[in-house]
Amino acid sequence: MDLYLVHNDPLHTTLVSANGVAHYQVRTNPPISSLHASTSRIQRSADTEEESVVGEIKWGRLGQHAVVKSALFNVRKPGASNASRYKHQREVFVKDLLWRESKFGTARYFVGDDADTYKWKYTKGVGFQCFRIATDEVMAYYDPAPSYVAEGMFEDMLKTCLRIHPDCTMDIDIIVLTFLIMEKKRRDKLRDQVNVGTAHDEDPGEAGMEVGDL
């Protein structure tokens, strides 16, 4: 399945298939003040509002960790103890949901609803790839560089696309939720690098950077 981002912004977009069907929508509410974090909600088509919610993410700000709330996940990172019930859903830190195997590792691991372990890995010039650890197969792929679409609703338009392998046994909701977290994290890192570069050209009192730790 190919899911095109209508707007090239993981926090404000709709994911649409080539035939024009909208599968997921992402909306992000701005923070109510400089001390609060923004919150993103991912929804899909469903009979009720409650059933439509794939997950909600409260993004980290001012040293706080980002938190994801979703009924999709079992948190299996060794030692993770922060999981708490929220009605029928599970609320966890993003850093525990998508964990690193090593302190300086760039890949993030998670457990799918099929009980297999997966990892998202970003490679410069290639993009994001989601691997099934047991077989080293690529289950999903995303290139952040827009490219022209060959056919379908977006033919001859520049779009980014999340491609999901037809043999993927994991719930696509999980792929979409974890992908959006990873892509936001990548963009935040790029933004922070730009801010650091700008700070070198400013007086120390004029430059500042806020980093939300995922």
C-alpha positions as CSV (number, residue, x, y, z in Angstrom):
1,M,0.0,0.0,0.0
2,D,1.2,3.5,-0.9
3,L,0.0,6.3,1.4
4,Y,0.8,9.8,0.1
5,L,1.1,12.8,2.4
6,V,-1.3,15.4,1.0
7,H,0.7,18.1,3.0
8,N,4.4,17.4,3.5
9,D,4.1,17.9,7.2
10,P,3.8,14.9,9.6
11,L,1.9,17.0,12.1
12,H,-0.7,18.4,9.8
13,T,-1.5,16.1,6.9
14,T,-3.8,13.4,5.5
15,L,-2.5,10.1,4.2
16,V,-4.3,9.1,1.0
17,S,-3.9,6.1,-1.3
18,A,-3.4,6.4,-5.0
19,N,-7.1,5.9,-5.7
20,G,-8.0,9.0,-3.6
21,V,-9.2,7.3,-0.4
22,A,-8.2,9.1,2.8
23,H,-7.0,6.5,5.3
24,Y,-5.5,8.6,8.1
25,Q,-5.6,12.2,9.2
26,V,-3.2,14.0,11.5
27,R,-4.1,17.1,13.4
28,T,-1.9,18.9,15.9
29,N,-3.2,21.5,18.4
30,P,-0.7,24.2,19.3
31,P,0.4,24.6,22.9
32,I,-1.8,26.8,25.1
33,S,1.3,28.5,26.4
34,S,5.1,28.4,26.1
35,L,5.1,26.0,29.1
36,H,2.9,23.5,27.5
37,A,3.5,21.0,24.7
38,S,1.5,20.6,21.5
39,T,-0.6,17.4,21.0
40,S,-1.1,15.4,17.8
41,R,-4.1,13.1,17.1
42,I,-4.0,10.5,14.4
43,Q,-7.4,9.2,13.2
44,R,-8.8,6.9,10.6
45,S,-12.2,6.1,9.3
46,A,-14.5,4.4,11.9
47,D,-18.1,4.3,13.0
48,T,-17.5,6.4,16.1
49,E,-15.1,9.2,17.2
50,E,-13.6,7.0,19.9
51,E,-12.9,4.1,17.5
52,S,-11.3,6.4,14.9
53,V,-8.5,7.4,17.2
54,V,-5.3,5.6,16.4
55,G,-3.2,7.5,19.0
56,E,-2.5,10.8,20.6
57,I,1.0,12.1,21.1
58,K,1.9,14.8,23.6
59,W,5.2,16.1,22.4
60,G,8.1,16.7,24.7
61,R,9.0,20.3,25.6
62,L,11.4,22.0,28.0
63,G,13.0,18.8,29.1
64,Q,9.8,16.8,29.3
65,H,9.6,13.4,27.5
66,A,7.0,12.9,24.8
67,V,4.1,10.6,25.7
68,V,2.0,8.5,23.3
69,K,-1.5,7.2,24.2
70,S,-2.8,4.3,22.1
71,A,-4.6,1.0,22.5
72,L,-2.3,-0.5,19.9
73,F,0.8,-1.3,21.9
74,N,2.3,-3.7,24.4
75,V,5.4,-2.1,25.9
76,R,8.1,-4.8,26.0
77,K,11.2,-2.8,26.5
78,P,13.1,-4.5,29.4
79,G,12.7,-2.5,32.5
80,A,10.0,-0.1,31.2
81,S,7.7,0.5,34.1
82,N,5.9,3.8,33.2
83,A,3.0,2.2,31.4
84,S,-0.3,3.3,32.9
85,R,-3.9,2.7,32.0
86,Y,-5.9,5.4,30.4
87,K,-9.4,4.0,30.1
88,H,-8.9,1.2,27.5
89,Q,-5.7,2.7,26.3
90,R,-2.0,2.4,27.3
91,E,0.0,5.5,27.9
92,V,3.8,5.4,27.6
93,F,6.8,7.5,27.0
94,V,7.8,7.6,23.3
95,K,11.4,6.7,24.4
96,D,10.1,3.4,25.8
97,L,7.7,2.7,23.0
98,L,10.5,3.3,20.4
99,W,13.6,2.4,22.2
100,R,17.3,2.4,21.3
101,E,19.4,-0.8,21.7
102,S,22.5,1.3,22.5
103,K,23.0,4.8,23.9
104,F,24.3,6.3,20.7
105,G,22.2,4.1,18.3
106,T,20.1,5.9,15.7
107,A,17.6,3.0,15.0
108,R,14.5,2.8,17.1
109,Y,12.9,-0.6,18.0
110,F,9.3,-1.5,18.8
111,V,7.0,-4.5,19.1
112,G,4.2,-5.0,16.7
113,D,0.8,-6.5,17.3
114,D,2.0,-9.7,15.7
115,A,4.6,-10.0,18.6
116,D,7.5,-9.5,16.2
117,T,10.2,-6.9,16.9
118,Y,10.8,-4.2,14.3
119,K,13.0,-1.2,13.9
120,W,12.9,2.1,12.1
121,K,16.2,3.1,10.7
122,Y,17.1,6.3,8.8
123,T,19.8,6.2,6.1
124,K,21.0,9.5,4.5
125,G,20.2,9.4,0.8
126,V,17.8,6.5,1.2
127,G,15.2,7.5,3.8
128,F,13.4,5.6,6.6
129,Q,13.1,1.8,6.4
130,C,11.1,-0.3,8.8
131,F,12.7,-3.8,9.2
132,R,11.3,-7.0,10.7
133,I,14.2,-8.0,13.0
134,A,13.6,-11.8,12.6
135,T,14.0,-11.8,8.8
136,D,15.7,-8.4,8.1
137,E,12.9,-7.7,5.6
138,V,11.8,-4.2,4.9
139,M,8.1,-3.8,5.8
140,A,7.8,-0.1,5.1
141,Y,9.8,2.7,3.5
142,Y,9.6,6.5,3.3
143,D,11.8,8.9,1.4
144,P,11.5,12.4,2.8
145,A,12.5,13.9,-0.6
146,P,9.3,14.5,-2.6
147,S,9.1,12.8,-6.0
148,Y,6.8,12.8,-9.0
149,V,3.9,10.3,-8.8
150,A,3.6,8.1,-11.8
151,E,-0.1,7.3,-11.6
152,G,-3.3,7.7,-9.7
153,M,-4.9,10.7,-8.1
154,F,-1.6,12.5,-7.6
155,E,-0.1,11.7,-11.1
156,D,2.6,14.1,-12.1
157,M,2.5,15.8,-8.7
158,L,5.4,16.0,-6.2
159,K,4.6,14.0,-3.1
160,T,6.2,12.1,-0.3
161,C,4.9,8.6,0.2
162,L,4.9,6.0,2.9
163,R,5.2,2.6,1.2
164,I,4.0,-0.5,3.0
165,H,5.0,-4.0,1.8
166,P,2.1,-6.2,0.8
167,D,3.5,-9.0,3.0
168,C,3.5,-6.9,6.1
169,T,1.6,-8.8,8.9
170,M,1.6,-5.9,11.4
171,D,-1.3,-3.6,11.9
172,I,-0.8,-0.6,9.5
173,D,-2.0,1.7,12.3
174,I,1.2,0.9,14.2
175,I,3.3,1.6,11.1
176,V,1.7,5.0,10.6
177,L,1.9,6.0,14.3
178,T,5.6,5.0,14.7
179,F,6.5,6.5,11.3
180,L,5.0,9.9,12.2
181,I,6.9,10.0,15.4
182,M,10.2,9.1,13.7
183,E,9.7,11.7,10.9
184,K,8.9,14.5,13.4
185,K,12.0,13.5,15.3
186,R,14.1,13.7,12.2
187,R,12.7,17.2,11.3
188,D,13.2,18.4,14.8
189,K,16.9,17.4,14.6
190,L,17.3,19.3,11.3
191,R,15.7,22.3,12.8
192,D,17.9,22.2,15.9
193,Q,21.0,22.0,13.6
194,V,19.9,25.1,11.8
195,N,19.3,26.9,15.1
196,V,22.8,26.0,16.3
197,G,24.2,27.3,13.1
198,T,22.2,30.5,13.4
199,A,23.4,30.9,17.0
200,H,27.0,31.2,15.9
201,D,26.1,34.4,14.0
202,E,24.2,36.0,16.9
203,D,25.0,37.4,20.3
204,P,24.6,34.7,23.0
205,G,21.8,36.6,24.5
206,E,19.8,36.6,21.3
207,A,20.0,32.9,20.3
208,G,18.1,30.1,22.0
209,M,17.0,26.5,21.3
210,E,14.4,24.4,22.8
211,V,14.8,20.6,22.4
212,G,12.0,18.2,23.2
213,D,13.5,14.9,24.2
214,L,11.7,11.9,22.7
